[in-house]
């Protein structure tokens, strides 16, 4: 009983009283609004209140839920279930509210630790400012109207910084990091199974997804032998699978779980990558395996997945064959690649490279409306073009600094830590290598689901305090 009380109420006496008062006051506010709410909204509000209270008392719950739920709901269109927001963004808001209440209570009780800003924070903040403040001010200076799309895109990196802070602030022990990693693996395994069944058009999974996971209402996008799963974006599924493969390999190398289960999960994630039907997903897999081998200096654990990969290629032959048929065109390029080049050269590059717009960017919104496509939008399908379009040279430099700083820091951390923190750092290294290279093709930095996991892993790798020698090594890396 004593340990339970200590775990649920870690503050001093006055803080606990204030927490109780805050909870009761919040409950009274909800109770006063009951007569004005329909029954379903009342239930949702009640559950949301309980969740905020739970995060206030035990912050790690927020990270657990956010990491576990995001891959399962991120593919739901904005405003489909909740006004303005995607469901995972609503969860992030609730977690943020819980952490804010906890911070207020601890500040009042005098036990709030002084916030620290490390090189990871700086790199993300620079990325966020360069993708929001800079282009918006430049639009105002040019007299260009700021649309809602611009504001939403300008908030994107700030949202991912929020995900990072939830993991960094809410998770405080290596054991909690370990739990987060297993939650990520579990959630990703569901995404992988759905992607495989969808890509093979089995058991009506694609039709079932059309209710909530049709991209911008286009159910036809679910019937092309590409596993978009619950992310409604096949390439994001491929990235998510590779990041989780890195987690599984890291746990396997450091003997942090049942070897047979980790081998099964790793195999499932490799199958999920192929089920996405994305060439860049296959490239990302090769990049990820190379990064894992170099970072862990282990090859045997990776070689064991080769037979499974070969078997998966046979099992998913319809998906692979469908993608290879795309090269049977007059130009030798798949129609999707030709369309990508046409869109870039017709809708984005002319404006980007005229009047010096590439210096400070065109606007944060990374898409234009078009009636010639089912979704109604044409996106920038080139990551580095997106960087110049959304923030110009400052955003490009901020991105390169983000990559360089975090690669150096997390490679060092991977070699120093052999626990859950080291595993999270390994997954970060793999994620950054994939993002850095594949940004040549698409904006992998901001893909829903996979980007959420990457920024959560950045937070998880920073939560546990390092040994004295490790701190000095990391600080030296930051300074150099």
Number of C-alpha atoms within 10 A of each C-alpha: 6 6 8 8 9 10 12 14 16 12 20 12 11 14 21 18 14 17 22 15 12 17 18 12 12 14 16 12 11 16 12 10 11 16 10 9 12 9 11 9 12 17 13 11 15 16 12 16 18 15 20 27 25 18 25 27 22 19 24 26 20 26 29 22 19 27 29 22 18 26 27 19 21 23 26 25 21 15 11 15 12 13 10 13 16 20 23 24 20 16 20 23 17 20 30 22 17 23 26 15 20 25 16 16 23 20 14 13 17 13 13 14 9 7 7 6 8 11 17 17 17 15 19 22 17 19 24 24 19 28 32 25 15 21 26 25 15 17 19 11 9 9 9 13 11 15 11 10 14 20 15 13 19 26 17 16 23 18 18 23 21 20 28 26 21 26 29 23 17 25 26 17 15 18 14 22 29 20 16 27 24 21 19 25 25 15 17 29 20 15 23 30 17 21 32 28 20 27 28 22 19 12 10 11 18 28 17 13 20 18 11 18 27 26 20 18 17 14 18 13 20 26 15 17 26 29 36 33 33 25 28 28 23 25 26 27 35 32 30 31 31 30 32 30 29 27 29 27 26 27 24 21 20 15 13 16 14 10 15 10 12 21 20 13 22 26 22 22 29 24 25 34 32 29 35 31 30 21 16 18 26 19 14 26 24 14 19 24 19 15 21 23 16 12 19 17 11 13 14 10 13 17 11 12 16 12 11 17 17 11 14 19 17 11 15 19 15 16 24 21 12 14 17 13 12 14 14 11 10 7 9 10 14 17 15 10 14 12 13 18 14 12 16 17 12 11 15 21 15 12 16 22 15 9 9 12 20 21 17 25 29 25 32 30 21 22 19 13 11 11 9 9 10 15 16 14 15 20 18 25 22 18 21 21 24 28 26 25 30 31 32 26 18 22 28 23 17 23 23 13 17 22 17 14 18 21 20 14 20 26 19 19 25 24 15 17 19 16 19 28 31 25 32 33 32 31 31 29 29 30 30 24 18 25 23 19 15 21 18 15 17 21 21 24 21 17 18 22 26 28 22 25 27 28 25 26 30 26 29 34 26 23 19 18 13 15 11 8 10 15 13 12 15 18 14 11 14 15 7 6
